[in-house]
Amino acid sequence: YMGVLVGASLITISIVFEKFGFKNKLLIPFAMIVVFIMGNPQMGANVGGTITISAAFLFLILKSNNIKIDIKKIIGIGIAIVLIVTFMAWLDFNSENRSHLANTILMIINTGPSAIGQIIIRKISMNMQLITASMWSRVLILAIVLMVMLFYNLFGVLKNLCQKHPYIANGWIAILVGSVVGFMVNDSGVVAAATSICYVIVPMLVLLLNNTDDINFLKK
């Protein structure tokens, strides 16, 4: 359900902004609450999910404020994510029942850098298994095909749609960023990416179907 939380929270706040206008004083507290829920050790810390949703929300904050995303901003996002995970780890070490976040850090301290390599290999292996065995891999492939069709063959339609709904478009981009990051940093990255990207595809198709001009263009 991590992918669901990522996609649902991003598209929800984007729709709110589309209807009522963008407000940093709403986005930043909302992002902090969702990230805290994802990473709080007392609520079942999800390290990969925390990294994923932090990256997506930081990207959305920059994008919504019309800040150009360059290499410096990407590095800044990376540093912010490290600080967020560090804070969650501090909470975990100071709790009575430590979660896997604290245990993983202890393992790295005791075993050395080789533990990081083992974690990366495990994540890659799990994702490779899921790609061949999970139905979510089919959902992800279908979503990618639809995205390619919309961005390539129907670029004019998608461009008009994004111009009409700029805040929702920012949410879509943030979800796509979260899908990519989620795929890379989670054991079940295929599932995380597929479930979150559904919150791009479904709203996009609904808006297209509800737009008479775009439907007429598609018929032509």
C-alpha positions in Angstrom: 0.0 0.0 0.0 3.0 2.3 0.0 2.5 3.1 -3.7 -1.1 3.8 -3.0 -0.2 6.3 -0.3 2.3 8.0 -2.6 0.0 8.3 -5.6 -3.2 9.1 -3.6 -1.6 11.8 -1.5 0.1 13.6 -4.4 -2.9 13.6 -6.7 -5.2 14.7 -3.8 -3.2 17.8 -2.9 -2.8 18.5 -6.6 -6.5 18.5 -7.2 -7.1 20.7 -4.1 -4.6 23.2 -5.6 -6.3 23.0 -9.0 -9.6 23.9 -7.5 -8.6 26.4 -4.8 -5.2 27.6 -5.9 -1.7 26.8 -4.8 -0.6 27.5 -1.2 2.8 26.6 0.3 1.3 26.9 3.8 -0.9 23.9 2.9 1.5 21.8 0.8 4.5 21.8 3.2 2.6 20.8 6.4 0.7 18.2 4.3 4.0 16.8 2.9 5.5 16.7 6.4 2.5 14.7 7.8 2.6 12.2 5.0 6.3 11.7 5.2 6.1 11.3 9.0 3.4 8.7 8.7 5.5 6.8 6.2 8.7 6.9 8.1 7.6 6.9 11.8 9.1 3.8 13.4 6.1 3.6 15.8 3.8 3.2 12.7 5.9 0.6 11.0 8.9 2.5 9.4 9.2 2.0 5.6 12.6 3.3 4.6 12.1 2.8 0.9 8.7 4.5 1.1 10.1 7.4 3.1 12.8 8.0 0.5 10.2 7.6 -2.3 7.6 10.0 -0.9 10.2 12.5 0.3 11.6 12.7 -3.2 8.2 13.1 -4.8 7.0 15.8 -2.4 10.2 17.8 -2.6 10.0 17.7 -6.4 6.3 18.8 -6.2 7.3 21.7 -3.9 10.0 22.9 -6.3 7.8 22.4 -9.3 4.8 24.2 -7.8 6.9 27.2 -6.9 8.2 27.3 -10.5 11.8 26.5 -9.4 13.9 25.1 -12.2 15.1 21.5 -11.4 18.8 21.3 -12.1 21.7 19.2 -10.8 22.1 21.5 -7.7 18.4 21.0 -6.8 18.7 17.2 -7.3 21.7 17.2 -5.0 19.7 19.3 -2.5 16.8 16.8 -2.7 19.2 14.0 -2.0 20.7 15.8 1.0 17.2 16.5 2.4 16.2 12.9 2.0 19.3 11.8 3.9 18.4 14.2 6.7 14.8 12.9 6.8 15.9 9.3 7.0 18.5 10.2 9.7 15.8 11.9 11.8 13.6 8.8 11.5 16.6 6.6 12.5 17.2 8.8 15.5 13.5 8.3 16.5 13.9 4.6 16.0 17.1 4.3 18.1 15.3 6.2 20.9 12.2 4.0 20.9 11.6 0.8 23.0 10.9 -1.4 20.1 13.3 -0.8 17.2 12.2 -1.4 13.7 14.1 -2.7 10.7 15.5 0.8 10.1 17.6 0.8 13.3 18.5 -2.9 12.9 19.7 -2.3 9.3 21.9 0.6 10.5 23.3 -1.6 13.3 24.0 -4.3 10.7 25.9 -1.9 8.5 27.9 -0.6 11.5 28.8 -4.2 12.6 29.3 -5.7 9.2 30.8 -2.8 7.3 30.1 -1.4 3.8 29.6 -4.9 2.4 26.1 -4.9 4.1 25.1 -2.1 1.8 26.0 -4.1 -1.3 24.0 -7.1 0.1 21.0 -4.8 0.5 21.2 -3.5 -3.0 21.6 -7.1 -4.4 18.6 -8.3 -2.4 16.5 -5.4 -3.8 17.5 -6.1 -7.4 16.9 -9.8 -7.0 13.4 -9.3 -5.5 12.4 -6.9 -8.2 13.6 -9.3 -10.9 11.5 -12.0 -9.4 8.4 -9.7 -9.2 8.8 -8.6 -12.8 8.4 -12.2 -14.0 5.9 -13.4 -11.3 3.7 -10.5 -10.2 0.6 -9.2 -12.1 1.7 -5.7 -11.1 4.5 -6.0 -13.6 1.8 -6.2 -16.3 0.1 -3.2 -14.8 3.4 -1.2 -14.9 4.1 -2.2 -18.5 0.5 -1.2 -19.6 0.9 2.1 -17.8 4.3 2.8 -19.5 2.7 1.9 -22.9 -0.2 4.3 -22.3 2.2 7.0 -21.1 4.3 6.6 -24.3 1.2 6.8 -26.5 0.0 10.0 -24.7 3.4 11.7 -24.7 4.4 10.6 -28.3 1.4 10.1 -30.6 -1.0 12.5 -28.7 1.5 15.1 -27.6 -0.8 17.9 -28.6 -3.7 16.5 -26.6 -1.6 16.0 -23.5 0.0 19.4 -23.8 -3.4 21.0 -23.9 -4.5 18.9 -20.9 -1.5 20.0 -18.9 -2.1 23.6 -19.8 -5.7 23.4 -18.6 -4.8 21.6 -15.4 -1.2 22.8 -14.4 -1.4 21.8 -10.8 -2.6 18.3 -11.6 0.1 18.1 -14.2 2.7 18.9 -11.5 1.2 16.1 -9.4 1.5 13.7 -12.3 5.2 14.5 -12.8 5.8 14.2 -9.0 4.1 10.7 -9.0 6.3 9.6 -12.0 9.3 10.8 -10.0 8.1 8.8 -7.0 7.5 5.7 -9.2 11.0 5.8 -10.5 12.5 6.3 -7.1 10.2 3.7 -5.6 11.2 1.1 -8.2 14.9 1.6 -7.4 14.8 1.7 -3.6 12.2 -0.8 -2.6 12.3 -4.6 -2.4 8.9 -4.7 -4.1 9.7 -1.7 -6.4 7.6 -3.1 -9.2 4.5 -3.1 -7.1 5.2 0.4 -5.6 5.8 1.8 -9.1 2.7 0.2 -10.6 0.3 1.2 -7.9 1.5 4.8 -7.7 1.5 5.3 -11.5 -2.2 4.3 -11.6 -2.9 7.7 -10.1 -1.4 9.3 -13.2 -3.0 7.1 -15.8 -6.6 6.9 -14.5 -7.1 10.7 -13.8 -5.4 11.5 -17.1 -7.8 9.2 -19.1 -10.8 10.5 -17.2 -9.9 14.2 -18.0 -9.3 13.2 -21.6 -12.7 11.5 -21.9 -14.4 14.5 -20.2 -12.9 16.9 -22.7 -15.0 17.2 -25.8 -12.4 18.9 -27.9 -9.8 16.2 -27.1 -12.3 13.4 -27.9 -13.0 15.0 -31.3 -9.3 15.2 -32.0 -8.8 11.5 -31.1 -11.6 10.5 -33.5 -9.9 12.3 -36.3 
